[in-house]
């Protein structure tokens, strides 16, 4: 038996062992099991329901994510951004695991193709490449969640001033504190109004005050404007204070802050456009002057 055939046989056996071990681990992870009722009820009481994995069922990604969620601490998850985007943590973990496995699998396929063509790279090269590409692809969902959450917070700061104005108008027309908040939340169809209406409905069903519900929502999804608004509404609901002017002033301040941010962003875009224009002008001048310079140098 030639050394080449022996090497290919050894690599084939190693690849078969690794593939079988990986397949066995995946099957072990995906086998349905019986959840612990006490732990599930404790988690249900401690956190928002949308962030908890469902008890059973779901597709392959759901089962994979639930398995991974048991071994990953909550502190390692971007829970604030996930709650803002209403993405269950187990789906987030499943996407990271699938993309990581895809990156490692691509390197394995490329390495097998190279060996089939007679090229034998050192063992450390495919190992390091598979680990590196797997880690790189597994971080793509984290970057995507961070970017989407930033965009959502930007949308919230843009639309929340309108909600505060609506609450002030309803309160000024004689509506109670809860009624004004609920009517204003029903006045829009964007994700922000729907999320506020959902929290207010839940607070009514559970007997919780609406300002406490919105304050906890603001803390949970990282929106300081919402927690400040809840504090103002608490003043009206618990002490009966006049808040119409306060709400209008807060809404005007939000609009001014948003306008200042827009002007700053427009200034940055203008600076980038000016830099690109100057660079194009320099390149154009170089192209125009290059023939004359070359002619002068060849004299």
Secondary structure, 3 states (H helix, E strand, C coil): CCHHHHHHHHHHHHHHHHHHHHHHHHHHHHCCCCCCHHHHHHHHHHCCHHHCCCCCCCCHHHHHHHHHHCCCCHHHCCHHHHHHHCCCHHHHHHHHHHHHHHHHHHHHHHHHHHHHCCCCCCHHHHHHHHHHHHHHHHCHHHHHHHHHHHHHHHHHHHHHHHHHHHHHHHHHCCCCHHHHHHHHHCCCCCHHHHHHHHHHHHHHHHCCCHHHHHHHHHHHHCCHHHHHHHHHHHHHHHHCCCCHHHHHHHHHHHHHHHHHHHHHHHHHHHHHHHHHHHHHHHHHHHHHHHHHHHHHHHC
